[in-house]
Amino acid sequence: MSDKQDLRSLSYDKMRQTMKDIGEKPFRADQIFDWLHSKKVSDYSLMTNLPASLIRKLVQNFEIYETRRVQVFVSGIDGTRKYIHRLNDGNVIETVLLKYDYGNTVCISSQAGCRMGCRFCASTIDGLARNLTAGEMAGQVYSVEDDIKERVSHIVVMGSGEPLDNFENFTDFIELITDEHGANISGRNITASTCGIVPKMIELADRKYAITLALSLHATTDEKRKQIMPIANKYSLEQVLDACRYYFDKTGRRITFEYSLIEGVNDGAEDAEGLIRIARSVNSHINLIPVNPIKERTYRATSRNAALALKNKLEKNNINVTIRREMGRDISASCGQLRRSFINDTGTGDQNA
């Protein structure tokens, strides 16, 4: 990575302070922030209302970290678009555009790789290369908007990486992307997924953002969860659920439980009873997700009929539940699959792995 700070990661307030620090008028911060987060440019030469003297100061002290599209794959099934983005240090990440009736949703990565080790996820197989900056997270959204020439209305931080393992950059991103001076995306339209890092869940709750928190649950007992998710060896299920309750109490935002359905592992009658018990204990919604098979793992998705039977059982117990619509399967749209394929095929990507 560059030794220079990422200019696009500076919040509006930090941008104003920076202008003061380098001897510029405060209104220059408004201009720069507008270029970066409203007009969404990443080239100093395009900032045509800035004097050459200020451009020289910016070039000397800052860099606009690159989030450059290098490959785009379009699903022939549903129009889902999958992007490989290259960062300024050569690392690659993936980003997904999902088109819904209510608007364009972009699923962004928060890290290049991941160190959480969840057994069903391709993102974690090669470990963590590095954290993304707030500007690199925003840059994925802006790149997609530039590609489709449409506005993004919803963001999910569910791509490669664990956002709460990159907490400061992630929360800086939330403040950047929701700022009225810039992209101005509603916090209520942002969902972030965590495997359950309890102290950071509590810290996030205390920030009282309007975003939805999605917990990767995937099992209803500590014993089974430890088999699927190494984080469960550090934080018990009850600790995680207590943090979910705390989040709801602090923010008023209902928790989403993500539950990947793995045939013969977590889709039995006892698992259904556990889901009912958990859902009744937390103000929540359950999102059943047929697991995406990856060649490095032996897990297989629960059958469609078995998933529907589980959904019906939950609904009969007055549990809010949906089965996630499978989108982009023909372009490897689950977390980490396309990125790994790109790295293996080109021999490029994780420069620091």
N, C-alpha and C positions, 0 to 999 in steps of 0.2 A: 504493500500500500504506500501511497505517497506520504511524505512527512508533513505536507500541507493539510490544513483543516478543510473539511468538505463544506464549501460555502452553502450548498443547498440544505445542509443539516441545521443551519442556524435558525432558531425561532425568530419570530418578528421582533420580540423584545431584545434578543441577543444581537440581532442585526442592527437595531438602532444603537445599542451600546457600542458595537463594533465600529460603526460610523463615527461615533464620538471619539473613540479611542484612536482612530487614524486621522482625526482632524477634519472630518467631513460633516456637513449639515445633516440633521435627522431625516429630512425628506428624501435623501439618497437611499436610506434603508427601505422606504416605501417603494421607490423605483426598482431597486434590486429584487426585493421580495416579490413584487409584481411580475418581473421578468421570469423569475425562477418558478413561482407557484401559481400564477394566473395564466401568463403567456406560455409558461413551461418550456423555456429555452434552456439550453445547456452550453451555450457558446457566448463568451464575452463579447465577441464582435457583433452579435445581434442586438446587444443592449444599446440601442442607438441614441438614447437620451442621456447617456452617461459621458462625462468628459474623459478625454484620453488620460488625464492625470489620475483619475479614479480607477480606470481600467488597469493602469500600470500597478497601482497599489493592490488591486484584487489579484492580479496575476502573480505578483510577488509573494503574497501572503496566503492565498487560498487556491483551491482547485475545485472545480465542479465535478464530483466523482461520476464517472461514466456508467450508464446503464444502457448498453448498446444491444439492440436486437441483432442476433446473428442467425437465428433460424426461427421460422414460424410454421407450425403444423396446424392444419384445419381439419376437424372431424367431418367426415362425410356423412355421419349419422345425425348430428345435432348442431353443427356449426361451432362447437367449442374450439377455441384457439389456444394453442400451447406454444409458449415462447421460451427460447433459450436466450438469456441475456448475458453478455460478457461484461465484467466489471473492469475497472481501470488497472487492476493488478493481474488480470488474466483469469481470475476465478470465474466460473460460470454458475448461474442460478436459473431456476425456471419459474415461470409465471403463467397463470391460466386465466383466460377470459371465458366467463360463463354468461350466456345470454338468456335472460328470463323475461317474462311478460312485464315485470315491474321495473326492469332496467338492466344495465350492464354491471355485472359483478366481476371484480378482479381478485383472484386469489394470489397473494404475494408471498414470497419467501422472506424470512427474517434473518436467516443465516445461510452461509454457503456450507451445506452439509448439516449434520446434527450429531450431538454426542449423547442423546437420550437413550438410544439402543432399543427402541420398541421393536418387537420381533417381526411385526408384519409390515414394516415401513422400509422402503428402499432408500429414503433420505439418509438413514443413519449407518448404512453398511460401511461406508468409507470414513466415518467419523466427521468431526467438525473441522472445516478449513479455517473459517473466521466468521465473526459477527458482521452484519451489514450495518452501515450508518443509517440514520434517519432519512437522509437524502437519497440513499440507494433504495430504500423501501418506497419512498415517494416516487422515485424515478421509474420504478416498474409500472406504476399507475399511469404516469405521464406518457411513457413509451407506448402503452396499449392504446391510450386515447389518440396518440399521434397516428398509430397504425389504422385504427378503425374510423377515425374522424368523427367520433361520437364521445359524449361525456360518460364517464364512469360514475355511477350513483352509489354503489355498494362495494365494500372491501372486506375480504376475509383474510386474516393472517393465519393461513393454514397450509402454506406451502412448505418448502424445506425449512427446517429449523424449529426451535422452541423459543417463541418470543420472550417468555419470562426468563430465559437464560441469557437474554440480550436486553435486559430490562430498561436501562437508561436510554439506549438508542430506540427501543420500541416505544417508550412513552414519549420521547421527543418526536417520533413520527406521528403519534396520535395528535399531539399538539400542533404539529406542522399542517397535517392534512385537513384538520378541522378549523384552522384559523380563517377568520372571515376576510383577512387581507389576501388570502391565497386560494387554494382549491375549495375550501369551505364545504367539505363533505360532512354531513351530519354524523355525529358520534353514534347516533342510534342506528346508522347504516353500516357500522363497523363491528365485525365479530372477530375475536381472537381466540385461538385454540391453545390450550396448555395441557401437558400431560399430568400436571398437578404438583408444581413447585410451591408448597404451602406458604412459606414466608413471603414470596413475591405475589401470590394471590391476595394475601392480606394487604400488602403494600399497595397493590393496584386498586383494591377496594377503597383504601383510604384516600386515593386520588380523586375518587368520585367522578370518573369519566362516565359518559353515557353509553359506552360500548357494551356489547353483549360478550360475556365470557362463556366459552365452550370448553367443557372438561372432557378430555379423552378418557372415558371411563373403562369400557371394553371388558370389564369383569365385575362381578358383584361380591367377590370375597377377596381377602388379602392374599390367600394362597394362590388363587388362580391369576390374580392381577400380577403377582410377582413373576409368574411364568411368562407373561406377555410383555410386561413393562418393568424394566429394572428400577425406575423411579419409585416403585411400590416398596422396594426394600428400604427406602429412606423415610417415606411418609405413608402411614397407614391409611386405609380407606376412610376410616372415621375422621382422621385429621383432615383429609382432603375434603370430605363432605362438610365438616365444620367450617372450613374456609369458604366453601360454596355458599353456605348459609350466611356467613359474615358478608360475603360479596353482595348477596341480595339485600341484606339488611342495610348496608351502606349506600347502595346505588338504586335499589328498587328494580333492578334489571334481572329478569328471570334467567336462570342458568340453563344452558343447553348441554345435555349429556350426549356425547358422541359414543356410539356403541358399534364397533366393527363386528359383524357377524361372521364367526369362523366355525366352519362345519365341525361338529364333534368336540369343540373346545368350550364355547361359551353360549351355545344356543339351545340348551336343554331346559327341561321343566323347572329345575332348581334355579337356573339362571333367570328364567322368567319371573319366578317368585321374588328373587333378589332385586330385580329391576323394579317391580311393583313396590317393594318395601323402600327402596332408595328414593324413588320418585315421589312417594308420599311424604318423605321426610324433608324434601327440599322443593321450593317453588321452581319447577323445572319443566323442560320439554325434552323428550328422548328422540334422538335422530339415529335410526337404525341404518347401518352402512354395510352392505355386502362387501366383504373385504376384497380388495383388488389383488389377485394372485401375482406374485413376483417370482422370477425363476430361482432366486437365491433362497427361497423359503418353501416349505411344504404346505402351508396353510391354503385351504380352499374355502370359497365363499359358501355360506349357507344357501340352500336352494330357495328359489323365489317362493315356492309354496310354503316352506317352513318359515320364511321371513314374514309372509302374510299372516300365517297362523299366530306367530308371536305378536305381531302388531294387533291383531284382533283380540288376543287375550289381554293385552295391556289396555286397549280401548274399553273393553268390558269392565275393567277395573278403574275406569275414569282417569286414565293416564294420557296426557298429551303426547302423541307419538306420530312420527312420520318415517317413511322409508326414503332415504336419500335417492333421488333420481340419479341413475348412473349416466354420466356424461363424459364423452371423449375417450371411451375405453379403447377405441381403435387408434388413438394417438398417445397411448401410455399416459393418461392424464392423472394418475394417482401420484402422490408425492414422491419425488426423487427418481422415478423410473426413467424419464426422458433425459434428465441431467446425467445419470450414470451412463446411459447408452451413448450420449454425446461425448463424454469424457473418454469412454472406452474406444469409441470409433476414431476419435481425432487425436487421442493421446494428449489432450490439453484440458485445463480446467483447474483442478485444485492445486494451486501453486504452493500452498503452505501445508498441505496435508502430509 
